[in-house]
Every structure is written in structure tokens, then in C-alpha cells.
Amino acid sequence: MQSLWMVLAAFFFATMAVGIKMAGADFSAFELVFYRGVISVVFMGMVLRSRGVSIATKYPLMHAWRSMIGVFSMTSWFYAIAHLPLATAMTLNYMSGVWMATFVIGGAVLYGTKTSSQGLLMGTVLTSFAGVILLLQPSLAENQLFAGLIGLLSGLGAAMAMLQVAALGRIGEPEGRVVFYFSIGTLLVGLAGSLWTGFTPWSSVRWQSLAWLLPIGVLATLGQWTMTRAYSRGSTLLVANLSYLGIVFSVGFGLLLFGEQITPRGWVGIGLILASGIAATVLRTRTLPDAPAEDH
């Protein structure tokens, strides 16, 4: 079943988040973005060459825009992972589906059109943000408001990026080429940010953080690849809902590896965000049959 590629993608992204959490203690978000980009460019370059797929594209500006907003989302997400409990950062990033519902509502208001699902979509948005308040309450008490806002922005950026991924898919760009150019954007932005903030000398870094650099890049690339394949070959609605398994995996990793405890209110918040995200995906797919894929 082609949609099951998303189960793999969710696992890859959650495992990558573990690496970000570990390495984020020594490296900045920009550095992690840069190292992830370097490894992904090499990895995807080898894959494209082995498959005989050219990296030449007729749509460089579309790739540039996709890369810019995608890297913004990724950098924000990496920062949130380093400064928030893993499950919290993961859940905030997975709000991209709810942000898409917000875009649909905003478009309807802007153009004066109404749909039968508009009121229900608004309900999912309000429910989701109620969940955010419950989920972030412990973080607010620990003066992590800024990291929480950055986590919300990562989900917003992912929603904007997935619009561009869908557009590239509609014009026939191969999935490997889309991931390759995104990796180039990741490398360039990560390099620019790291030069601005300064690279951390490897001599002062713990070996555990260094050991995670390669897996982060490989897992991120595999996640992008399997996610793109899932959306291009499986049922969009089923794939979108399977993507939320990433939250389940991250909750398990947070409990087992980092001893992170989630309060009862936090569990309720995660539940509200999950439920509203799935409902928004279903409603959005009915309203827009060609609704775009999630992006991470």
C-alpha cells in the first residue's frame, strides 16, 4: 500500500528530531541546518545520478521559493526542538494542516466566497489553538514562550511550503529533484546563518553530538523522499492523516529517551491538536480535492 510510505516518513522525521534534540545542545539551529543540507545534497545527488535523473530544471524560481520557505520552517523547527520538549515541538510543527485550513478560510473571506465546510474549518482552527494553549502551558511557566512561538511559525512555514511542493508536483517535477533543490537551499541558508552567528569548534563539542550529524542528514533526506513518494502515489487524505504518527513516535521517544513528562493538560492539548488537524485535513480535502501535501 503506497500510503504506508508515510508511516516510514513519520518515523524518519521523529528519529531525526531525536538527533536534533541531542546535537542541539552543542550546535546552533543554523549549524544543524547546514550539516543536514550538506549530507542531503550528497545523498540525493548520488540517488539522482544512479537513476539517470537530470538536476536541470525549467522552474528555478519555483524551487527557490519552495526552498526559502521550507528552510525557514526547518530552522524554526530545529530551534523549537532544541528548546522545548520533543513532543511539544513536534506537535507544533504538525499544525501545518490547521494553518492550511486557516488559508482556506482567509481566501474565502478575501474573495467573498462561501463553502459548506467553512464554519467547520473555523471550528477546527479554534480547537487547535485551544490545544496549543494547553500544550504550551508548562513551557510558558518555564519562560519558553519565545521557543513556543518559533514552533508555531515552523508549522506555518510548513503549510506555505507544502503549497509549493504541490505546485511542483502538478507540473511534473520528479520527487528526487524537488528534494535535491530543497537540500541545496538548506545548505546555503544554513551556511549563511552559521557564518553570521559563528561555527562551533568541533574540539569543544561532545562526541554524542558529532555522532548525530550524519544520521540527521540521512534521516531527513529519507523522510523527505518517502513523504514525497507517499503523496505522489498514495491517497492524499490517508497519507495526510498517517503523517500525524510523527507525533506519536515523538511522544514515545520523549518519554523513553529524555524522560519528558507530559501533564494531563498537555495530553488534552495534543489530543485536541491531533483531532482538529485530522478533521481539518478531511474537510480541506473535500473543499479542495487537490489539497497539497504536508512538508517537514
DOLOGU-521519 format. One record per residue: residue in one letter; z, y, x of N, C-alpha, C in turn. Coordinates in steps of 0.1 Angstrom, whole numbers. Layout:
REM DOLOGU-521519
 r   n.Z   n.Y   n.X  ca.Z  ca.Y  ca.X   c.Z   c.Y   c.X
 A     Z     Y     X     Z     Y     X     Z     Y     X
...
This chain:
REM DOLOGU-521519
 r   n.Z   n.Y   n.X  ca.Z  ca.Y  ca.X   c.Z   c.Y   c.X
 M     0   -12     8     0     0     0     0    12     9
 Q   -10    21     7   -12    32    17    -1    42    16
 S     5    44     4    16    54     3    28    50    11
 L    29    38    15    41    34    23    40    39    37
 W    29    45    41    28    52    54    39    64    54
 M    42    69    42    51    80    42    65    75    44
 V    68    62    41    82    57    45    83    57    60
 L    73    53    67    73    54    82    74    68    87
 A    67    77    80    67    91    84    81    97    83
 A    88    94    71   101    99    69   111    94    79
 F   109    81    83   118    75    93   116    82   107
 F   103    84   110   100    90   123   106   104   124
 F   104   112   113   109   126   113   124   126   114
 A   131   117   106   146   117   107   151   113   121
 T   144   103   127   148    99   140   145   110   150
 M   134   117   149   131   129   157   142   139   156
 A   147   141   144   158   151   141   171   147   149
 V   173   134   150   185   129   158   183   134   173
 G   171   132   178   168   137   192   169   152   193
 I   165   159   183   167   174   184   181   178   184
 K   189   171   176   204   173   175   210   171   189
 M   206   160   195   212   156   208   207   166   219
 A   194   168   220   189   177   230   191   192   228
 G   194   195   215   196   209   212   209   215   218
 A   218   206   222   230   211   229   227   217   242
 D   216   214   248   212   219   262   200   228   262
 F   190   225   253   178   232   252   177   241   240
 S   170   253   242   168   262   230   157   256   221
 A   156   261   209   146   257   199   132   258   205
 F   130   270   212   116   272   217   113   262   228
 E   123   258   236   120   248   247   117   234   240
 L   124   231   230   121   218   223   108   218   217
 V   104   229   211    90   231   205    80   229   216
 F    82   235   228    73   234   239    71   220   244
 Y    82   213   247    81   200   252    75   190   241
 R    79   192   229    72   185   218    57   187   218
 G    53   199   220    39   202   220    31   196   231
 V    37   197   243    31   191   255    28   176   253
 I    38   169   248    37   154   247    27   151   235
 S    28   159   225    19   157   213     4   159   217
 V     1   170   225   -12   172   229   -18   161   237
 V   -10   156   247   -15   145   255   -17   132   246
 F    -7   129   238    -7   117   230   -20   118   220
 M   -21   129   213   -32   130   203   -46   131   210
 G   -46   137   222   -59   138   230   -63   124   233
 M   -54   115   237   -58   101   241   -62    94   229
 V   -56    96   217   -59    89   205   -73    93   201
 L   -76   106   200   -89   111   196  -100   106   205
 R   -97   106   218  -107   101   228  -110    86   226
 S  -100    78   223  -102    64   222  -109    61   209
 R  -109    70   199  -116    68   186  -129    75   186
 G  -132    82   197  -145    89   197  -146   101   188
 V  -135   107   185  -134   118   176  -135   131   184
 S  -144   140   182  -145   152   189  -134   162   185
 I  -130   170   195  -120   180   192  -126   193   187
 A  -140   194   188  -147   206   184  -146   208   169
 T  -143   220   164  -142   223   150  -150   235   146
 K  -154   235   134  -161   247   128  -152   256   122
 Y  -139   253   122  -129   261   114  -117   265   123
 P  -120   272   134  -109   275   143   -98   284   137
 L  -102   294   128   -93   303   122   -83   296   112
 M   -89   286   105   -80   278    96   -70   270   104
 H   -74   265   115   -65   257   123   -54   267   129
 A   -59   279   133   -49   288   139   -39   292   129
 W   -43   295   117   -33   299   106   -24   288   103
 R   -29   275   102   -21   264   100   -10   262   111
 S   -15   264   123    -6   262   134     5   273   135
 M     1   285   132    11   296   132    22   294   122
 I    19   291   110    30   290   100    37   276   102
 G    30   266   107    36   253   109    46   254   120
 V    43   261   131    52   262   143    64   271   139
 F    61   281   131    73   289   126    83   280   118
 S    77   272   109    86   263   102    93   253   111
 M    86   247   121    92   238   130   103   244   139
 T   100   256   144   110   262   152   123   266   144
 S   121   270   132   132   273   123   140   260   120
 W   133   249   118   139   237   115   147   232   127
 F   141   232   139   148   228   151   161   236   153
 Y   160   249   151   172   257   152   183   253   142
 A   179   250   130   189   246   120   195   233   123
 I   187   223   128   192   210   132   203   211   143
 A   201   220   152   210   222   163   223   229   159
 H   223   236   148   235   244   144   241   240   131
 L   235   230   124   240   226   111   242   211   111
 P   250   205   102   250   191   101   236   185    98
 L   233   174   103   219   169   103   214   168    88
 A   222   162    79   217   161    66   215   174    59
 T   223   184    62   221   198    57   208   204    61
 A   205   203    74   193   209    80   180   202    74
 M   181   188    73   170   180    68   167   184    53
 T   178   185    45   176   188    31   170   202    29
 L   174   212    37   169   225    35   154   225    39
 N   150   217    49   136   217    52   128   210    41
 Y   133   200    35   126   193    25   126   201    11
 M   130   213    11   128   221    -1   114   227    -2
 S   105   223     7    92   228     6    85   226    -8
 G    88   214   -14    83   211   -27    88   221   -37
 V   100   226   -36   106   236   -45   100   249   -43
 W    97   252   -30    91   265   -27    77   265   -33
 M    70   254   -33    57   253   -39    57   256   -53
 A    67   251   -60    69   254   -74    71   269   -76
 T    78   275   -67    80   290   -67    67   297   -66
 F    58   292   -57    45   298   -55    37   297   -68
 V    38   285   -75    30   283   -88    35   293   -98
 I    48   295   -99    54   305  -109    49   319  -105
 G    50   322   -92    46   336   -88    32   338   -91
 G    23   328   -89     9   330   -91     6   332  -106
 A    14   325  -115    12   326  -129    16   340  -134
 V    27   345  -128    32   359  -132    22   369  -127
 L    17   367  -114     8   377  -108    -5   378  -116
 Y   -11   367  -120   -24   367  -127   -23   366  -142
 G   -10   367  -147    -9   367  -162   -12   355  -169
 T   -11   343  -162   -14   330  -169    -2   323  -172
 K    -2   315  -182    10   307  -185     6   292  -186
 T    15   283  -182    13   269  -183    24   263  -191
 S    22   251  -196    33   244  -204    44   240  -195
 S    42   239  -182    52   235  -173    60   246  -166
 Q    56   258  -169    61   270  -162    76   271  -163
 G    81   269  -176    96   270  -178   103   259  -171
 L    98   247  -171   104   236  -165   104   238  -149
 L    93   243  -144    93   246  -130   103   256  -126
 M   105   266  -134   116   276  -131   129   269  -131
 G   131   260  -140   144   253  -141   146   245  -128
 T   136   238  -122   138   231  -110   141   240   -98
 V   135   252   -98   138   261   -87   153   266   -88
 L   157   270  -100   171   274  -101   181   263   -98
 T   178   251  -103   187   239  -100   187   237   -85
 S   176   238   -78   176   235   -64   184   245   -56
 F   183   258   -60   191   268   -53   206   267   -56
 A   209   262   -68   223   259   -71   228   248   -61
 G   219   238   -59   223   228   -49   225   233   -35
 V   216   243   -31   218   249   -18   231   255   -17
 I   236   262   -27   249   269   -26   260   259   -24
 L   259   248   -31   269   237   -30   269   231   -16
 L   256   228   -11   254   221     2   259   230    13
 L   256   243    12   259   252    24   274   257    23
 Q   281   254    13   295   259    13   303   256    25
 P   304   244    30   311   242    42   306   249    54
 S   292   251    55   286   258    66   290   273    65
 L   291   278    53   294   293    52   308   295    56
 A   317   285    53   331   286    58   332   286    73
 E   323   280    79   323   279    94   314   289   101
 N   311   300    93   302   311    99   289   306   103
 Q   283   297    95   269   292    98   259   297    88
 L   262   309    83   253   315    73   239   317    79
 F   238   322    91   225   325    97   217   312    99
 A   223   302   104   216   289   105   212   283    92
 G   219   285    81   215   281    68   203   288    63
 L   203   301    65   191   309    61   179   305    69
 I   181   302    82   169   298    90   164   284    85
 G   174   276    81   170   263    75   161   265    62
 L   165   274    54   158   277    42   144   282    45
 L   143   291    56   130   296    60   121   284    65
 S   127   274    71   119   263    76   112   256    64
 G   119   254    53   113   249    41   102   257    35
 L   104   270    35    94   280    31    81   279    39
 G    83   279    53    72   278    62    64   265    60
 A    72   254    57    65   241    55    57   241    42
 A    61   248    32    54   249    20    41   257    22
 M    41   268    30    29   275    33    20   267    41
 A    25   260    51    17   252    60    10   241    52
 M    16   235    42    10   224    35    -2   228    27
 L    -2   241    23   -14   246    16   -26   246    25
 Q   -24   249    38   -35   249    47   -39   235    51
 V   -29   226    52   -33   212    55   -42   207    44
 A   -38   210    32   -46   205    21   -60   211    21
 A   -61   224    25   -74   231    26   -83   224    37
 L   -77   221    48   -84   214    59   -89   201    55
 G   -81   194    47   -84   180    42   -96   181    33
 R   -96   191    24  -107   193    15  -121   195    21
 I  -121   202    33  -133   205    39  -137   194    49
 G  -130   183    49  -133   171    57  -129   171    72
 E  -119   179    75  -114   178    89  -107   165    91
 P  -109   157   102  -102   145   104   -87   147   106
 E   -79   138   102   -65   139   102   -60   141   117
 G   -66   133   126   -62   134   140   -65   148   146
 R   -76   154   142   -80   167   147   -70   178   142
 V   -66   176   130   -56   186   124   -43   185   132
 V   -38   173   134   -26   172   142   -27   177   156
 F   -39   174   162   -42   179   176   -41   194   177
 Y   -47   201   168   -47   216   169   -33   221   166
 F   -26   215   157   -13   219   154    -4   217   167
 S    -6   206   174     1   204   187    -2   214   197
 I   -14   219   198   -18   230   207   -10   242   203
 G   -10   245   191    -2   257   186    12   256   189
 T    18   244   188    32   241   191    34   244   206
 L    26   239   214    27   241   229    27   256   232
 L    17   263   227    15   277   231    27   286   226
 V    31   284   214    42   292   209    55   288   215
 G    57   275   218    69   271   225    70   277   239
 L    58   277   246    58   282   259    61   297   259
 A    54   305   250    57   319   249    71   322   246
 G    77   315   237    91   317   234   101   313   245
 S    97   303   252   106   298   263   105   308   275
 L    93   313   277    92   323   288   100   336   285
 W   100   339   272   108   351   267   123   349   268
 T   128   337   264   142   335   264   147   329   277
 G   137   323   285   141   316   297   142   301   296
 F   137   294   305   138   279   306   151   275   311
 T   157   265   306   169   259   311   167   250   323
 P   173   253   334   171   244   346   175   230   343
 W   166   220   346   169   206   343   181   201   351
 S   184   208   362   196   203   370   209   206   363
 S   209   215   353   221   218   346   222   211   332
 V   212   202   330   211   195   317   216   181   318
 R   223   177   307   228   163   307   216   153   306
 W   218   141   312   207   132   312   204   127   297
 Q   214   127   288   211   123   274   200   132   268
 S   202   145   271   192   155   265   178   153   271
 L   178   151   284   165   149   291   158   136   286
 A   166   126   283   161   113   279   154   114   265
 W   158   124   257   153   125   244   140   133   243
 L   136   140   254   124   149   253   111   141   250
 L   109   129   257    97   121   254    97   115   240
 P   108   109   236   109   104   222   106   114   211
 I   112   127   213   110   137   203    95   140   201
 G    87   141   212    73   144   211    65   132   205
 V    69   120   209    62   108   203    65   107   189
 L    78   108   185    82   106   171    76   117   162
 A    76   129   167    70   140   159    55   138   157
 T    48   133   167    34   130   166    31   119   156
 L    39   108   158    37    97   149    41   101   134
 G    51   109   133    54   114   119    43   122   113
 Q    37   131   121    26   139   116    14   131   112
 W    11   121   121     0   112   119     1   103   107
 T    13    97   105    15    88    94    16    95    81
 M    22   107    81    22   116    69     9   120    65
 T     0   124    74   -13   129    71   -21   117    65
 R   -20   105    71   -27    93    66   -22    90    52
 A    -9    91    50    -3    87    37   -10    96    26
 Y   -10   109    29   -16   118    19   -31   117    17
 S   -38   113    27   -52   112    26   -57    99    20
 R   -48    89    20   -52    76    15   -43    70     3
 G   -32    77     1   -23    72   -10   -23    81   -22
 S   -14    77   -31   -12    86   -43    -4    98   -39
 T    -9   110   -42    -2   122   -38    12   123   -44
 L    13   119   -57    26   120   -63    36   110   -57
 L    32    98   -55    41    88   -50    45    91   -35
 V    35    96   -27    37    99   -14    47   111   -12
 A    45   121   -21    54   133   -20    68   129   -23
 N    70   120   -33    84   116   -36    90   106   -26
 L    81    98   -19    86    89    -9    91    98     3
 S    85   110     5    89   118    17   104   121    17
 Y   110   122     5   124   125     4   133   114    10
 L   127   103    13   135    93    20   140    98    34
 G   133   109    39   138   115    51   152   120    50
 I   156   125    38   169   130    36   179   118    37
 V   175   107    30   184    95    30   186    90    44
 F   175    89    52   177    85    66   186    94    74
 S   184   107    72   192   117    80   207   116    76
 V   210   114    63   224   113    59   230   101    66
 G   223    90    67   228    78    74   230    80    88
 F   220    87    95   221    90   109   233    99   112
 G   235   109   103   246   119   105   259   112   104
 L   261   103    94   273    96    92   276    86   104
 L   266    78   108   268    68   118   268    73   132
 L   260    83   135   259    87   149   267    99   153
 F   269   108   143   276   121   146   289   122   139
 G   292   112   130   305   113   123   306   125   113
 E   294   129   109   294   141   100   299   137    86
 Q   308   144    80   313   141    67   308   151    57
 I   303   146    46   298   154    36   308   155    24
 T   311   167    20   321   169    10   315   165    -4
 P   324   162   -14   318   159   -27   309   169   -32
 R   312   182   -30   303   193   -34   289   192   -27
 G   290   188   -14   278   186    -6   269   175   -12
 W   275   164   -16   268   153   -22   261   157   -34
 V   268   165   -43   263   170   -55   251   179   -52
 G   252   188   -41   242   197   -38   229   189   -33
 I   231   179   -25   220   171   -20   213   164   -32
 G   221   159   -42   216   153   -54   207   163   -62
 L   212   175   -64   205   185   -71   192   189   -65
 I   192   190   -51   180   194   -44   170   182   -45
 L   175   170   -43   166   158   -44   159   157   -58
 A   168   158   -68   163   157   -82   153   168   -86
 S   156   180   -82   148   192   -85   135   191   -77
 G   136   186   -64   124   185   -56   114   175   -62
 I   119   163   -66   111   153   -72   105   158   -85
 A   113   165   -94   108   170  -107    98   181  -104
 A   100   189   -95    90   200   -92    77   194   -87
 T    78   183   -79    66   176   -74    58   171   -86
 V    65   164   -95    58   158  -107    52   169  -115
 L    59   179  -118    54   190  -127    42   197  -120
 R    44   200  -107    33   207   -99    20   199   -99
 T    22   185   -97    10   177   -97     3   177  -110
 R    10   177  -121     4   178  -134    -3   191  -136
 T     3   202  -131    -3   215  -133   -15   217  -124
 L   -13   212  -111   -23   213  -101   -26   199   -96
 P   -36   193  -101   -39   179   -97   -42   177   -82
 D   -47   188   -76   -50   187   -61   -38   193   -53
 A   -26   192   -58   -15   198   -51   -14   193   -37
 P   -11   202   -27   -11   198   -13     0   190    -9
 A    -1   185     3     9   176     9    21   184    15
 E    32   177    17    43   182    24    40   183    39
 D    47   191    46    45   193    60    58   194    68
 H    58   188    80    70   189    88    66   191   103
